[in-house]
Structures are given as C-alpha cells and as structure tokens.
Amino acid sequence: MTPTPFPPIELATRVGELYGADFVLYEEIGRSVRTEILALLPPGWTFDGKRVLDFGCGAGRTLRHFLEEAEVGSFFGCDIDGPSIAWLGSNLSPPFEVFRNEEEPPLPLAAASLDLIWAISVFTHISDHWAAWLVELHRVLETTVCLSRRPSAPASPKNGPMQRPIRGRHGEGRSSTRPTESE
Ligand SMILES: C[S@@+](CC[C@H](N)C(=O)[O-])C[C@H]1O[C@@H](n2cnc3c(N)ncnc32)[C@H](O)[C@@H]1O
C-alpha cells in the first residue's frame, strides 16, 4: 500500500508544533483524534453512505486517517487556508472532496446535507463569527453529531479526554468534558 503523503512542513506546522523534523507527533495527534471521534459516535454508527465534513481541516491531519472510511462514505474537508486546501486537492482528492471557505458563512453545501461534522481546534481560532458558524453547521447537518474539540497531545499526562459534542439533532452527544489543551 502506498504511504499517505505528508504535507509540506509549513502546512503541518501551521496547525501545531511538530517538535522535530519528522511527522511523528503530527501523525500521532491525527490518529488519536480519529480514535476519539469514533468513540463519540452513537452505537451502531457506520460510515456507509454517510456524508462527513471536517470543518477547518487544515492540510488533513485528521482527515488523512479516514481514507478507509472514505471508500464507503463521502468525506469533505474545508478551511479558509488556500495553500492547505490546494495541497489536499492535489494529494488526497480523491477520495476527499475539499474546498476553501470564506471567513464568514455560508458553506457551499445544501441544508441538511451532512450526517457528521467535526471541527478540531477550529473554534478556538474564530473570534468574530463563531456564533454564525455554529448556526451554519447546524444548517448543513441532517442527523447525528457535530463534534468540536481541541486535540489532546497524546503523550502529555496533563491532557485528559476532551470530548465536546456541540449538538445532536437526531443522534446523541455523549460527553461534555472540558478541553484542557491550549492549541
Ligand atoms: C489549529 S488548526 C487545526 C486544523 C485541523 N482541524 C487539525 O486538527 O489539524 C485551525 C484551523 O482552523 C482553520 N480555520 C480558522 N478559521 C476558520 C473558518 N472560519 N473556517 C474554516 N477554517 C477555519 C485554520 O485555517 C486552521 O487550519
């Protein structure tokens, strides 16, 4: 199997320190976020036929760990950062469908067209339009859960679980522990 490519270092470091010249931590954070997302999904969830958005995906630190699921579901990624979206578009699309969004809503998506949205360490970076973005994510979400969190650094004992579903229209959010990382 061909290894999943890593983005240029400047795109990786704009979403978090690498603490070294390699991508070990980048990969570890993405994988641990994936685990936490899966743990928050309702019992019986499958990705078959689902439409999923990684809101504020950067260069795909989390999205890159959903290649297998993207064979059975539709995975979208969006971000305001043009170079990150361009890199994803050239390297991991397909299977992911990516687009650059503006600083303010709307997204170019129909109402109730998504089953799952996650936003990893994104709302901590939105100072002016966060309420409008929450309304917008609610607009495009049909079922299940929208997850908003900051990633925990896997190796750090000070970082507990950080799971904060922000809404569930027909499904369930299952945790409300507070974020503890300052990314
Ligand atoms: C700390 S990075 C996290 C990136 C990615 N979620 C991850 O975990 O690797 C924050 C990201 O939010 C993006 N962002 C900030 N405001 C945004 C907005 N209004 N819409 C979409 N993305 C936004 C930034 O461009 C950046 O890529």
The ligand as a Tripos MOL2 file, in Angstrom:
@<TRIPOS>MOLECULE
LIG
   27    29     1     0     0
SMALL
NO_CHARGES

@<TRIPOS>ATOM
      1 C1         -5.1520   24.5780   14.8060 C.3       1 LIG1
      2 S1         -5.6440   24.4100   13.1360 S.3       1 LIG1
      3 C2         -6.4380   22.8110   13.1850 C.3       1 LIG1
      4 C3         -6.5510   22.1980   11.8280 C.3       1 LIG1
      5 C4         -7.1660   20.8000   11.7980 C.3       1 LIG1
      6 N1         -8.5330   20.8280   12.2890 N.3       1 LIG1
      7 C5         -6.3210   19.8570   12.5960 C.2       1 LIG1
      8 O1         -6.7340   19.4410   13.6850 O.co2     1 LIG1
      9 O2         -5.2260   19.5650   12.1470 O.co2     1 LIG1
     10 C6         -7.0420   25.5190   12.9720 C.3       1 LIG1
     11 C7         -7.5820   25.5380   11.5700 C.3       1 LIG1
     12 O3         -8.8000   26.2630   11.5460 O.3       1 LIG1
     13 C8         -8.8290   26.9500   10.3230 C.3       1 LIG1
     14 N2         -9.8620   27.9950   10.4090 N.ar      1 LIG1
     15 C9         -9.8500   29.1210   11.1640 C.ar      1 LIG1
     16 N3        -10.9820   29.8140   10.9500 N.ar      1 LIG1
     17 C10       -11.7250   29.0990   10.0700 C.ar      1 LIG1
     18 C11       -13.0030   29.2880    9.4630 C.ar      1 LIG1
     19 N4        -13.7570   30.3690    9.7000 N.pl3     1 LIG1
     20 N5        -13.4420   28.3550    8.6000 N.ar      1 LIG1
     21 C12       -12.6970   27.2510    8.3320 C.ar      1 LIG1
     22 N6        -11.4890   27.0120    8.8830 N.ar      1 LIG1
     23 C13       -11.0190   27.9370    9.7310 C.ar      1 LIG1
     24 C14        -7.4190   27.4470   10.1590 C.3       1 LIG1
     25 O4         -7.1230   27.8700    8.8510 O.3       1 LIG1
     26 C15        -6.6390   26.2100   10.5870 C.3       1 LIG1
     27 O5         -6.3590   25.3500    9.5130 O.3       1 LIG1
@<TRIPOS>BOND
     1     1     2 1
     2     2     3 1
     3     2    10 1
     4     3     4 1
     5     4     5 1
     6     5     6 1
     7     5     7 1
     8     7     8 2
     9     7     9 1
    10    10    11 1
    11    11    12 1
    12    11    26 1
    13    12    13 1
    14    13    14 1
    15    13    24 1
    16    14    15 ar
    17    14    23 ar
    18    15    16 ar
    19    16    17 ar
    20    17    18 ar
    21    17    23 ar
    22    18    19 1
    23    18    20 ar
    24    20    21 ar
    25    21    22 ar
    26    22    23 ar
    27    24    25 1
    28    24    26 1
    29    26    27 1
@<TRIPOS>SUBSTRUCTURE
     1 LIG1         1 GROUP 0 **** ****
